[in-house]
Amino acid sequence: MNERLGFNPYYPPGRRYPATHTYALPQSQASTGSRKSLLLGPALVGTGISLVIAGDGREVESDAKGVLLAINLYSVFAAAALGAYILLEIVDHDSKPADGLIPIGLSFNLCILYFASVYDLIYTLFPQTFEGKIGEDPVEKFFSFLYFSILTFATAGAGDIVPLTIGSRMLVSIEILFFIFIATLGISFFVQAVHKK
């Protein structure tokens, strides 16, 4: 009824607009949250695909450089999406930083799991990419790369698993740069939160 008269409660009173004009309604928090969670998709999909392919256990006889380049490009995309998700969580919980700790912590774990599954994938496809105490059993290999991913994320490499090719070294570098970006972002956020008080 109000629309036909040209009245819209989202605009100041006394101002009339034609009935044919469309108005944008404010976005709800649920809508924003579901869109924000889409940023987790690339890492979740990449993890799933990597685990399925690595679980197959077959080596590939194709060009390793091309496949590793594609995996590295996708990893940059997945890490950027995770970084954007974490940034939005930090911004959304600006007034109450403690509320954002669980989603941010879960996204850190997703990052570690994603890179572990990708390390496992490229080692399964191209065994010459890594060297060290990795193991032969698929479960043992995965947990070896999970351990390696945690050490890489914490930038505390132990040296028992070593990337040998440029493609695998680039992937390790992507994980380290992601951590540095997130650590810098987190530190600046908490410094700002302290100064607001």
Secondary structure, DSSP 8 states (H G I E B T S, - for coil): -TTTTT--TTS-TT----TT--------HHHHHHHHHGGGHHHHHHHHHHHHHHHH-----S-HHHHHHHHHHHHHHHHHHHHHHHHHHHHHTSS-GGGGHHHHHHHHHHHHHHHHHHHHHHHHH-GGGEEES--SSHHHHHHHHHHHHHHHHTT---SSEEE-SHHHHHHHHHHHHHHHHHHHHHHHHHHHHHHH-
